[in-house]
Every structure is written in structure tokens, then in C-alpha cells.
Amino acid sequence: MPRGGGRGPGAGAEQVLSRLRQRGVQVLDASPDEVDARLIDRYLEVKRRELVA
């Protein structure tokens, strides 16, 4: 379900996410109900590889 009152993310948010990705930041744009075990597994893998503090 899109956030932002059903209108989806704003253009400003998309620009910020795009800039972060361009700088090598791994970004997840998901609502809490979209977070599942796969995300947690991915986070733990990134953490294990010491890509996050």
C-alpha cells in the first residue's frame, strides 16, 4: 500500500532515495507491514560483512 495518504512517496522523497543510492547507500523504502524475514536476513548479512556499524 502506498504511503503518503495513498498518493505514494513524494517527489522529494524519491530524490533523496535516488541520491543516497547514487552514493552507494543501500536503501530500503518499505512500510512496516512489508518488512519480513528476507529483510532481516539481508540486514544480518550486511552487518556480518561489516557494511553497517
C-alpha positions in Angstrom: 0.0 0.0 0.0 1.5 3.4 -0.9 2.3 5.7 1.9 1.8 9.4 2.0 -2.0 9.4 2.3 -2.5 7.0 -0.6 -0.6 9.2 -3.1 2.7 7.3 -2.9 6.0 8.8 -1.9 6.6 12.4 -2.8 9.0 13.6 -5.5 11.2 14.9 -2.7 11.5 11.5 -1.0 12.3 9.9 -4.4 15.1 12.4 -5.0 16.6 11.7 -1.6 16.4 8.0 -2.1 18.0 8.3 -5.5 20.8 10.5 -4.2 21.5 8.0 -1.4 21.6 5.1 -3.8 24.0 7.1 -6.1 26.3 7.4 -3.2 26.4 3.7 -2.5 23.9 3.7 0.4 21.7 0.6 0.5 18.2 1.9 0.8 15.0 0.1 1.7 11.8 2.0 1.2 9.1 -0.2 2.8 6.3 0.2 5.2 6.5 -1.9 8.4 3.9 -4.4 7.1 6.2 -5.1 4.1 9.2 -6.0 6.3 9.6 -9.7 6.6 12.3 -12.4 7.3 14.0 -11.7 4.0 14.8 -8.2 5.0 16.0 -9.2 8.4 18.2 -11.9 6.8 19.6 -9.3 4.4 20.4 -6.9 7.2 22.2 -9.6 9.2 24.3 -10.4 6.1 25.2 -6.7 5.6 26.0 -6.5 9.3 28.1 -9.7 9.1 30.1 -8.2 6.2 30.7 -5.1 8.4 29.0 -2.8 5.9 26.9 -1.2 8.7 28.0 -0.2 12.1 
